């Protein structure tokens, strides 16, 4: 059982200040015969969350390049969504929560140059 679109998260209220810790794991695709391939499906990172008071894990798609930030670097997650996976048991269900995001970037760093103002420094002209 899964939530249709996941739960959209207010990053500041939910996580507060986030600090990068490390790559936790890589999940690999399976070959047709059931063996593990060398192709990465997603990567999960450990981030320290001030609001949660603990480490959280955030998964990014494999299309995002490997993140290798300094330990304790302040980061932010782009478009986080919380979702669940429930598995029926004889006593009810076991529910696991997970967080997926589009990207993890250094806090304050622009991810796009679209809309940036041009430099006010005039070009150097030799006379």
C-alpha positions in Angstrom: 0.0 0.0 0.0 1.4 3.4 -0.9 0.1 7.0 -0.8 -0.8 8.1 -4.3 1.5 11.1 -4.5 3.3 11.1 -1.2 3.2 13.9 1.3 4.6 17.2 0.3 6.8 18.6 3.1 7.4 22.1 4.4 11.2 21.9 4.6 11.9 24.5 7.2 9.2 23.5 9.7 9.9 19.8 9.2 13.7 19.6 9.1 15.1 23.0 10.1 18.8 23.3 9.5 20.2 20.3 7.6 23.8 19.2 7.6 25.4 16.7 5.3 26.8 13.6 6.8 27.6 10.9 4.3 26.4 8.5 1.5 24.5 5.8 3.3 23.9 3.3 0.5 23.4 2.8 -3.2 20.5 0.7 -4.5 21.3 -1.3 -7.7 18.9 -2.5 -10.4 18.4 -6.2 -10.9 19.2 -8.2 -14.0 16.5 -10.3 -15.7 17.9 -13.4 -14.0 17.5 -11.8 -10.5 21.2 -11.0 -10.0 22.3 -7.5 -9.0 23.5 -5.3 -11.9 26.1 -2.6 -11.7 23.6 0.1 -12.6 22.6 2.4 -9.7 18.9 2.9 -9.2 19.1 5.5 -6.3 21.5 6.8 -3.6 20.5 7.5 0.0 22.3 10.1 2.1 22.4 10.7 5.8 21.6 14.3 6.8 21.5 15.8 10.3 18.2 17.5 11.0 17.9 20.1 13.7 14.1 20.0 13.9 14.0 16.2 14.0 16.8 16.0 16.5 18.4 13.1 14.7 19.8 11.8 11.4 17.4 11.5 8.5 17.9 9.5 5.3 17.0 11.1 1.9 17.0 9.2 -1.4 17.9 10.7 -4.7 17.5 9.2 -8.2 20.6 7.8 -9.9 20.4 10.5 -12.6 21.6 13.0 -9.9 25.5 13.0 -9.7 27.1 11.6 -6.6 27.1 14.1 -3.7 30.5 14.6 -1.9 30.0 17.6 0.3 32.2 18.3 3.3 31.0 16.8 6.6 28.6 19.1 8.4 28.2 21.4 5.3 24.8 23.1 5.4 22.5 21.7 2.7 19.0 21.9 1.5 16.9 19.3 -0.2 14.9 20.1 -3.3 11.2 19.1 -3.6 11.2 16.5 -0.7 8.3 14.1 -0.5 7.6 11.6 2.4 6.0 8.3 1.5 5.3 5.0 3.1 5.4 1.3 2.3 3.1 -0.9 4.3 3.4 -4.7 4.5 0.6 -6.8 6.0 1.4 -9.0 8.9 -0.6 -11.4 11.1 -1.0 -8.6 13.7 -1.8 -5.7 11.3 0.8 -4.0 9.2 4.4 -2.8 9.3 4.8 0.7 7.9 8.1 2.2 6.8 8.5 5.9 6.0 11.0 7.2 3.6 12.0 10.6 2.1 12.8 11.2 -1.6 14.0 14.4 -3.1 15.0 15.7 -6.5 18.4 16.9 -5.3 20.6 18.0 -2.4 22.4 21.3 -2.8 24.7 23.4 -0.6 22.6 26.0 1.2 22.5 29.3 -0.5 23.9 28.0 -3.8 21.9 28.7 -6.9 20.9 25.6 -8.9 20.2 27.6 -12.0 21.4 30.7 -13.7 18.0 31.5 -15.2 16.9 34.9 -14.2 20.2 36.1 -12.8 21.0 39.7 -13.2 24.0 40.6 -15.4 27.2 41.9 -13.8 27.3 45.6 -13.2 31.1 45.7 -13.8 31.7 47.3 -17.2 34.0 45.5 -19.6 37.7 46.4 -19.5 38.3 48.5 -22.7 41.8 49.3 -23.8 42.2 52.8 -25.3 
